[in-house]
Amino acid sequence: MLLRFSIRKRLPLCAAVALCAVACAEEYSCPVPSVERFELTVHMPSHEIMTAKVSAGYGYNRHGVIVYRYHNASNEVFAFDATCPNSEECLASGVVEPRDGHGICKKCSSRYSLIDGTHADKKIKLRAYYVQPLPNATDWFRVYN
């Protein structure tokens, strides 16, 4: 009887501890450093579905910012820093270029999704930037950090 009582008490306690551990998990921190404040406008016509453009001269080390339109809805345009966060060497000179819905690092060949910036195999991500449709302009977007 005593054993049964303690097991009933431990199960909810273990579940609560596990839930707290998941809720308190450390959030991912991108190794690509923040850059000075920038803002740019990009023309992404709605007929150009699943295309990407690189705005050079912005982002970390001025590697550029990749702007990607997934569908023709205004909330499906994403922007990422074109610096690969895979290693210290890539941070210095690893530039990600868009290819077929993915970003590929020219230095280490890492592959990233252009929808959420995640690496194909590792738990790293490209630094994401904010995208906002410009008012009264259907195909123009404001990209900023």
Residue frames as a rotation matrix with the C-alpha (Angstrom) as fourth column:
MET 1
0.564 0.826 0.000 0.00
0.826 -0.564 0.000 0.00
0.000 0.000 -1.000 0.00
LEU 2
0.470 -0.478 -0.742 2.80
0.134 -0.792 0.595 2.41
-0.872 -0.380 -0.308 0.89
LEU 3
-0.606 -0.724 0.329 4.62
0.388 0.092 0.917 1.59
-0.694 0.683 0.225 -2.38
ARG 4
-0.156 0.654 0.741 1.49
0.980 0.008 0.199 2.25
0.124 0.757 -0.642 -4.44
PHE 5
0.757 0.447 -0.475 0.98
0.559 -0.820 0.119 5.63
-0.337 -0.356 -0.872 -2.72
SER 6
0.095 -0.809 -0.580 4.52
0.025 -0.580 0.814 6.83
-0.995 -0.092 -0.035 -3.45
ILE 7
-0.663 -0.289 0.690 4.36
0.650 0.234 0.723 5.79
-0.371 0.928 0.033 -7.14
ARG 8
0.299 0.864 0.404 1.13
0.946 -0.325 -0.005 7.77
0.127 0.384 -0.915 -7.58
LYS 9
0.769 -0.055 -0.637 2.81
0.237 -0.901 0.364 10.82
-0.594 -0.431 -0.679 -6.06
ARG 10
-0.219 -0.973 -0.077 6.02
0.193 -0.120 0.974 10.48
-0.956 0.199 0.214 -8.12
LEU 11
-0.250 0.144 0.958 4.37
0.946 0.248 0.210 10.27
-0.207 0.958 -0.198 -11.52
PRO 12
0.782 0.545 0.303 2.75
0.600 -0.789 -0.130 13.74
0.169 0.283 -0.944 -11.39
LEU 13
0.655 -0.618 -0.435 5.93
-0.049 -0.610 0.791 15.15
-0.754 -0.497 -0.430 -9.84
CYS 14
-0.345 -0.801 0.490 8.08
0.470 0.304 0.829 13.71
-0.812 0.516 0.272 -12.65
ALA 15
0.098 0.467 0.879 5.67
0.991 -0.131 -0.041 15.02
0.096 0.875 -0.475 -15.26
ALA 16
0.945 0.266 -0.193 5.77
0.299 -0.938 0.172 18.49
-0.135 -0.220 -0.966 -13.69
VAL 17
0.238 -0.941 -0.241 9.59
-0.016 -0.252 0.968 18.49
-0.971 -0.227 -0.075 -13.60
ALA 18
-0.405 -0.363 0.839 9.77
0.769 0.361 0.527 17.37
-0.495 0.859 0.133 -17.25
LEU 19
0.489 0.672 0.556 7.26
0.852 -0.504 -0.141 20.04
0.185 0.543 -0.819 -18.30
CYS 20
0.864 -0.236 -0.444 9.23
0.025 -0.862 0.506 22.70
-0.502 -0.448 -0.739 -16.44
ALA 21
-0.128 -0.977 0.172 12.48
0.256 0.135 0.957 21.55
-0.958 0.167 0.232 -18.09
VAL 22
-0.223 0.124 0.967 10.90
0.973 0.095 0.212 21.85
-0.065 0.988 -0.142 -21.55
ALA 23
0.768 0.608 0.201 9.35
0.614 -0.788 0.035 25.23
0.180 0.097 -0.979 -20.75
CYS 24
0.794 -0.512 -0.327 12.62
-0.159 -0.695 0.701 26.57
-0.586 -0.505 -0.634 -19.34
ALA 25
0.374 -0.681 0.630 14.77
0.848 0.526 0.065 25.26
-0.375 0.510 0.774 -22.19
GLU 26
-0.246 -0.591 -0.768 17.31
0.148 -0.806 0.573 27.75
-0.958 0.028 0.286 -23.44
GLU 27
0.825 0.555 -0.107 16.25
0.030 -0.232 -0.972 29.54
-0.565 0.799 -0.208 -26.61
TYR 28
0.369 -0.686 0.627 18.47
0.922 0.355 -0.155 29.22
-0.117 0.636 0.763 -29.68
SER 29
0.574 -0.300 -0.762 21.02
-0.086 -0.947 0.308 32.00
-0.814 -0.112 -0.570 -30.04
CYS 30
0.922 -0.201 0.332 22.32
0.369 0.189 -0.910 32.56
0.120 0.961 0.248 -33.58
PRO 31
0.217 -0.927 -0.304 26.12
0.770 -0.029 0.638 32.91
-0.600 -0.373 0.707 -33.71
VAL 32
-0.227 -0.238 0.944 25.83
0.810 -0.585 0.048 35.55
0.541 0.775 0.325 -36.47
PRO 33
-0.683 -0.094 -0.725 26.20
0.616 -0.607 -0.502 38.83
-0.393 -0.789 0.472 -34.54
SER 34
0.498 0.857 -0.133 23.56
0.712 -0.491 -0.502 41.53
-0.495 0.155 -0.855 -34.72
VAL 35
-0.450 -0.598 0.663 24.26
0.866 -0.474 0.160 44.29
0.218 0.646 0.731 -37.20
GLU 36
-0.897 0.134 -0.421 23.59
0.020 -0.939 -0.342 48.00
-0.442 -0.315 0.840 -37.11
ARG 37
-0.008 1.000 -0.020 20.02
0.171 -0.018 -0.985 48.99
-0.985 -0.011 -0.171 -37.79
PHE 38
-0.955 -0.235 -0.180 19.06
-0.130 -0.212 0.969 48.72
-0.266 0.949 0.172 -41.44
GLU 39
0.094 0.985 0.142 15.95
0.062 0.136 -0.989 48.90
-0.994 0.102 -0.048 -43.55
LEU 40
-0.895 -0.337 -0.291 15.48
-0.263 -0.128 0.956 48.13
-0.360 0.933 0.026 -47.23
THR 41
0.231 0.971 -0.059 12.60
-0.604 0.096 -0.791 47.73
-0.763 0.218 0.609 -49.63
VAL 42
-0.835 -0.468 0.288 12.38
-0.137 0.685 0.715 44.77
-0.532 0.558 -0.637 -51.97
HIS 43
-0.019 0.806 -0.591 10.14
-0.987 -0.110 -0.117 44.19
-0.159 0.581 0.798 -54.97
MET 44
-0.887 -0.155 0.436 8.86
-0.144 0.988 0.058 40.59
-0.440 -0.011 -0.898 -54.93
PRO 45
-0.454 0.759 -0.467 6.16
-0.862 -0.241 0.446 40.26
0.225 0.605 0.764 -57.63
SER 46
0.022 0.568 0.823 3.41
-0.735 0.567 -0.372 37.83
-0.677 -0.597 0.430 -56.71
HIS 47
0.869 0.277 -0.410 3.83
-0.491 0.590 -0.642 35.95
0.064 0.759 0.648 -59.99
GLU 48
-0.039 -0.943 -0.329 7.41
-0.546 0.296 -0.784 35.05
0.837 0.149 -0.526 -58.94
ILE 49
0.826 0.406 0.392 6.55
-0.551 0.432 0.714 32.22
0.120 -0.806 0.580 -56.58
MET 50
0.834 -0.531 0.149 9.38
0.347 0.715 0.607 30.43
-0.429 -0.455 0.781 -54.76
THR 51
0.448 -0.735 0.510 12.08
0.497 -0.269 -0.825 32.86
0.743 0.623 0.245 -55.84
ALA 52
0.547 -0.368 -0.752 14.81
0.719 -0.254 0.647 34.54
-0.429 -0.895 0.126 -53.85
LYS 53
0.656 -0.412 0.632 16.72
0.180 -0.728 -0.661 37.79
0.733 0.548 -0.403 -54.18
VAL 54
0.162 -0.683 -0.712 19.92
0.985 0.063 0.164 38.82
-0.067 -0.728 0.683 -52.46
SER 55
0.917 0.066 0.394 20.31
0.091 -0.995 -0.045 42.43
0.389 0.077 -0.918 -51.39
ALA 56
0.160 -0.962 -0.222 24.08
0.831 0.252 -0.496 42.89
0.533 -0.106 0.840 -51.23
GLY 57
-0.464 -0.507 0.726 25.74
0.090 -0.843 -0.530 45.30
0.881 -0.181 0.437 -48.82
TYR 58
0.269 0.598 0.755 23.43
-0.809 -0.285 0.515 44.54
0.523 -0.749 0.407 -45.88
GLY 59
0.934 0.202 -0.293 23.70
-0.024 0.857 0.515 42.10
0.355 -0.474 0.805 -42.99
TYR 60
0.716 -0.690 0.105 26.74
-0.044 0.106 0.993 40.79
-0.697 -0.716 0.045 -41.15
ASN 61
-0.284 -0.950 0.126 30.05
0.264 0.049 0.963 41.52
-0.922 0.307 0.237 -42.93
ARG 62
-0.079 0.377 -0.923 27.90
-0.742 -0.640 -0.198 42.97
-0.665 0.670 0.330 -45.71
HIS 63
-0.869 -0.220 0.444 27.40
0.032 0.869 0.494 39.44
-0.494 0.443 -0.748 -47.08
GLY 64
-0.759 0.639 -0.124 23.85
-0.355 -0.246 0.902 40.40
0.546 0.729 0.413 -48.00
VAL 65
-0.504 0.727 0.465 20.27
-0.494 0.199 -0.846 39.64
-0.708 -0.657 0.259 -47.04
ILE 66
-0.968 0.250 -0.017 18.32
0.151 0.635 0.758 36.85
0.200 0.731 -0.653 -48.73
VAL 67
-0.418 0.908 0.002 14.64
-0.701 -0.321 -0.637 37.64
-0.578 -0.268 0.771 -49.30
TYR 68
-0.999 0.037 -0.012 12.56
0.025 0.857 0.515 34.61
0.029 0.515 -0.857 -50.28
ARG 69
-0.243 0.969 -0.039 8.95
-0.959 -0.246 -0.143 34.44
-0.148 0.003 0.989 -51.46
TYR 70
-0.821 -0.047 0.569 7.43
-0.128 0.986 -0.104 31.02
-0.557 -0.158 -0.815 -50.83
HIS 71
-0.226 0.812 0.538 3.93
0.946 0.315 -0.078 31.58
-0.233 0.492 -0.839 -52.24
ASN 72
-0.493 0.038 0.869 2.08
0.492 -0.812 0.314 34.62
0.718 0.583 0.381 -53.50
ALA 73
0.682 0.683 -0.260 0.58
0.593 -0.309 0.743 35.51
0.428 -0.661 -0.616 -50.11
SER 74
0.444 -0.518 0.731 2.14
-0.318 -0.854 -0.412 38.56
0.838 -0.049 -0.544 -48.45
ASN 75
0.621 -0.199 0.758 2.83
-0.769 0.033 0.638 36.67
-0.152 -0.979 -0.133 -45.21
GLU 76
0.822 -0.353 0.447 5.00
0.332 0.935 0.128 34.11
-0.462 0.044 0.886 -46.99
VAL 77
0.599 -0.736 0.317 8.03
0.005 -0.392 -0.920 36.29
0.801 0.552 -0.231 -47.65
PHE 78
0.876 -0.357 -0.324 11.05
0.432 0.280 0.858 35.56
-0.215 -0.891 0.399 -45.45
ALA 79
0.665 -0.703 0.250 14.42
-0.347 -0.588 -0.730 37.30
0.661 0.399 -0.635 -44.97
PHE 80
0.872 -0.461 -0.166 17.71
0.429 0.554 0.713 35.94
-0.237 -0.693 0.681 -43.62
ASP 81
0.443 -0.840 -0.313 21.28
-0.694 -0.542 0.473 37.10
-0.567 0.008 -0.823 -43.26
ALA 82
0.869 -0.133 -0.476 23.42
-0.335 0.551 -0.765 35.53
0.364 0.824 0.434 -46.00
THR 83
-0.186 -0.946 0.264 26.20
-0.900 0.056 -0.432 34.67
0.394 -0.318 -0.863 -43.50
CYS 84
0.307 0.220 -0.926 26.59
-0.038 0.975 0.219 30.97
0.951 -0.032 0.307 -42.71
PRO 85
0.421 -0.095 0.902 26.60
-0.870 -0.324 0.372 30.32
0.257 -0.941 -0.219 -38.92
ASN 86
0.860 0.028 -0.509 28.13
-0.035 0.999 -0.005 26.84
0.508 0.022 0.861 -39.23
SER 87
0.375 -0.807 -0.457 31.67
0.927 0.343 0.155 27.69
0.032 -0.481 0.876 -38.00
GLU 88
0.343 -0.356 -0.869 33.98
0.268 -0.850 0.454 30.58
-0.900 -0.389 -0.195 -37.13
GLU 89
-0.736 -0.651 0.187 35.50
0.311 -0.080 0.947 30.30
-0.602 0.755 0.261 -40.59
CYS 90
-0.340 0.707 0.620 32.06
0.899 0.051 0.435 30.57
0.276 0.706 -0.653 -42.20
LEU 91
0.543 0.517 -0.662 31.18
0.715 -0.698 0.042 33.57
-0.440 -0.496 -0.748 -40.03
ALA 92
-0.145 -0.706 -0.693 34.14
0.064 -0.706 0.706 35.37
-0.987 0.058 0.147 -41.56
SER 93
-0.643 -0.243 -0.726 33.66
-0.642 -0.346 0.684 34.39
-0.418 0.906 0.067 -45.19
GLY 94
-0.841 0.378 0.387 30.85
0.460 0.877 0.142 31.83
-0.286 0.297 -0.911 -45.60
VAL 95
-0.655 0.624 -0.427 28.20
-0.678 -0.734 -0.033 33.32
-0.334 0.268 0.904 -47.86
VAL 96
-0.442 0.627 0.641 24.89
0.399 0.778 -0.486 31.53
-0.803 0.041 -0.594 -48.37
GLU 97
-0.803 0.234 -0.549 23.36
-0.575 -0.548 0.608 31.81
-0.159 0.803 0.574 -51.80
PRO 98
0.033 0.929 0.367 19.80
-0.577 0.318 -0.752 30.79
-0.816 -0.187 0.547 -52.68
ARG 99
-0.773 -0.201 -0.601 19.23
-0.614 0.472 0.632 27.73
0.157 0.859 -0.488 -54.87
ASP 100
-0.438 0.651 -0.620 15.92
-0.059 0.667 0.743 25.90
0.897 0.362 -0.254 -55.45
GLY 101
0.578 0.803 0.148 14.21
-0.156 -0.070 0.985 26.93
0.801 -0.592 0.085 -52.20
HIS 102
0.748 -0.418 -0.515 17.33
0.658 0.371 0.655 26.39
-0.083 -0.829 0.553 -50.10
GLY 103
0.784 -0.618 0.055 20.37
-0.611 -0.784 -0.107 28.39
0.109 0.050 -0.993 -49.15
ILE 104
0.798 -0.589 -0.129 23.75
0.575 0.808 -0.132 26.76
0.182 0.032 0.983 -49.77
CYS 105
0.695 -0.644 -0.318 26.98
-0.217 -0.611 0.761 28.00
-0.685 -0.460 -0.565 -48.16
LYS 106
0.835 -0.429 -0.344 29.69
-0.382 -0.003 -0.924 28.50
0.396 0.903 -0.167 -50.78
LYS 107
-0.061 -0.939 0.338 32.39
-0.943 -0.057 -0.328 27.67
0.328 -0.338 -0.882 -48.24
CYS 108
-0.730 -0.268 0.629 31.15
-0.580 0.730 -0.362 24.56
-0.362 -0.629 -0.688 -46.36
SER 109
-0.755 0.490 -0.436 28.16
-0.216 0.442 0.871 23.49
0.619 0.752 -0.228 -48.51
SER 110
-0.832 0.545 -0.102 25.75
0.265 0.229 -0.937 23.66
-0.487 -0.807 -0.335 -45.55
ARG 111
-0.679 0.685 0.264 22.13
0.316 -0.053 0.947 23.59
0.663 0.726 -0.180 -46.67
TYR 112
-0.880 0.391 -0.271 19.44
0.097 -0.410 -0.907 25.80
-0.466 -0.824 0.323 -45.08
SER 113
-0.123 0.923 0.365 15.67
0.991 0.130 0.005 26.07
-0.043 0.363 -0.931 -45.55
LEU 114
-0.904 -0.172 0.391 14.66
0.243 -0.960 0.139 29.51
0.351 0.221 0.910 -46.80
ILE 115
0.138 0.985 0.105 11.30
0.218 -0.133 0.967 29.22
0.966 -0.111 -0.233 -45.02
ASP 116
0.968 0.245 -0.063 12.60
0.103 -0.157 0.982 29.05
0.230 -0.957 -0.177 -41.45
GLY 117
0.481 -0.853 0.203 16.39
-0.762 -0.521 -0.385 29.29
0.434 0.031 -0.900 -41.83
THR 118
0.639 -0.209 0.740 17.10
-0.497 0.623 0.604 25.89
-0.587 -0.754 0.295 -40.29
HIS 119
-0.400 -0.854 -0.334 20.12
-0.901 0.298 0.317 23.79
-0.171 0.427 -0.888 -41.22
ALA 120
0.219 0.500 -0.838 19.35
-0.702 0.677 0.221 20.48
0.678 0.539 0.499 -42.89
ASP 121
0.172 -0.237 -0.956 21.28
0.305 0.936 -0.177 18.41
0.937 -0.261 0.233 -40.30
LYS 122
-0.708 -0.560 -0.431 22.31
0.587 -0.127 -0.799 20.59
0.393 -0.819 0.419 -37.35
LYS 123
0.325 0.816 -0.478 20.43
0.945 -0.292 0.144 22.66
-0.022 -0.499 -0.866 -34.80
ILE 124
-0.614 -0.486 -0.622 21.62
0.415 -0.869 0.269 25.97
-0.671 -0.093 0.735 -36.21
LYS 125
0.464 0.815 0.348 19.73
0.811 -0.232 -0.537 28.65
-0.357 0.531 -0.769 -38.11
LEU 126
-0.439 -0.443 0.782 20.39
0.710 -0.704 -0.001 31.61
0.551 0.555 0.624 -40.34
ARG 127
-0.770 0.188 -0.609 19.76
0.342 -0.685 -0.644 34.96
-0.538 -0.704 0.463 -38.63
ALA 128
-0.128 0.840 0.528 16.20
0.984 0.040 0.175 35.97
0.125 0.541 -0.831 -39.50
TYR 129
-0.987 -0.080 -0.138 15.04
0.092 -0.992 -0.082 39.51
-0.130 -0.093 0.987 -40.24
TYR 130
-0.239 0.958 -0.161 11.58
0.265 -0.096 -0.959 41.07
-0.934 -0.272 -0.231 -40.19
VAL 131
-0.933 0.082 0.351 9.50
0.337 -0.153 0.929 41.39
0.130 0.985 0.115 -43.36
GLN 132
-0.284 0.860 -0.424 6.48
0.349 -0.319 -0.881 43.64
-0.893 -0.398 -0.210 -43.65
PRO 133
-0.098 0.308 0.946 4.34
0.991 -0.055 0.120 44.41
0.089 0.950 -0.300 -46.72
LEU 134
-0.964 -0.197 -0.180 4.38
0.205 -0.978 -0.030 48.10
-0.170 -0.066 0.983 -47.62
PRO 135
-0.133 0.977 -0.166 0.95
0.365 -0.107 -0.925 49.73
-0.921 -0.184 -0.342 -47.38
ASN 136
0.648 0.567 -0.509 -0.75
-0.263 -0.462 -0.847 50.37
-0.715 0.683 -0.150 -50.72
ALA 137
0.008 -0.672 -0.740 1.98
-0.998 0.038 -0.045 48.45
0.059 0.740 -0.671 -52.60
THR 138
0.829 0.549 0.109 1.09
-0.557 0.827 0.069 44.83
-0.052 -0.117 0.992 -53.28
ASP 139
0.838 -0.506 -0.204 4.51
0.363 0.797 -0.483 43.54
0.407 0.330 0.851 -54.31
TRP 140
0.002 -0.851 0.525 6.85
-0.218 -0.512 -0.831 45.70
0.976 -0.113 -0.187 -52.21
PHE 141
0.734 0.183 -0.654 8.19
0.508 0.491 0.708 44.64
0.451 -0.852 0.268 -48.82
ARG 142
0.465 -0.576 0.672 10.12
-0.720 -0.688 -0.091 46.33
0.514 -0.442 -0.735 -46.04
VAL 143
0.563 -0.409 -0.718 12.96
0.523 0.849 -0.074 44.22
0.640 -0.334 0.692 -44.61
TYR 144
0.244 -0.450 0.859 14.58
-0.603 -0.764 -0.230 45.34
0.760 -0.462 -0.458 -41.35
ASN 145
-0.286 -0.386 -0.877 16.23
0.473 0.739 -0.480 44.16
0.833 -0.552 -0.028 -38.15
